Amino acid sequence: MNLKGKIALVTGATSGIGLGIAHRLAAAGAAVVINGFGDVEGVLAELGRHGTRVGHYPADMADAQQIAEMIAYVERTFGGPDILVNNAGIQHVAAVEAFPVERWDAIIAINLSSVFHTSRLVLPGMRQRGWGRILNIASTHGLVASAGKSAYVAAKHGVIGLTKSIALETATTPITCNAICPGWVLTPLVQQQIQARIEAGASPDEARHDLLAEKQPSREFVTPEQLGELAVFLCSEAAAQVRGAAWNMDGGWVAQ
Ligand code: NAD
């Protein structure tokens, strides 16, 4: 229970990776506020089983005003956050010349600008309390590109750059900022891409196999639980000098 007494805010945590991280942080003793859309009641009931205080704030991470209201709520109601996990993200796949402008703007707002807004708003409180952890869920697509994912790749490369800047600005403090770069994780976000392959004629097994085989040498999905354990490590004192890292957990994707 090494995170007892800490308050965590995890954006986009009603499913997938964010939910896995929220569970591991709560299991390690942190109070956890989740953000995101969907079945919040069921998710909060499950999270509450770890025995720590849990909450939800439904800010749209594309909206700077709603983000400010969410941070104010977490400060007012929980006295934090001490741990900020910037996880909310969306995807759209299309060639640059066919990329809908509205999808580009939404991906940059949700996947990149929200990280700037939450970080600028939580840093004063972290400095005041003398401790903090900012974890940005980037992607292997923050390190290398794939065709058809220009907005996502640009946003995730931006997240890694922003991570490094914040790490330098906090380098002499007990606040650290790092990025985690997952490879393929079987979540609703990736299920959409598997579905697109099925609609193009693949069987469900072929779709999953081909998706992995193209990029991920292990041919196995990374799990939200494994990413949650990495997040808990990065929050520990053992990781106090891990600063500005882009830590890939990707079945070998970027080793190629
Ligand atoms: P997911 O679709 O399961 O979860 C996304 C979460 O973000 C959900 O809780 C959803 O409600 C929330 N969300 C979406 N739009 C939002 C908005 N405007 N405001 C607030 N919340 C919003 O996806 P996931 O795969 O768990 O992805 C989580 C993060 O991990 C993303 O940043 C994604 O880019 C990154 N990632 C995923 C993979 C993967 O293979 N799944 C790989 C690398 C990185």
Residues whose N, C-alpha, C, O or C-beta is under 5 A from the ligand:
A	BS01	NAD	G12 A13 T14 S15 G16 I17 G18 N35 G36 F37 A59 D60 M61 A62 N87 A88 G89 I110 I137 A138 S139 T140 P182 G183 W184 V185 T187 P188 L189 V190
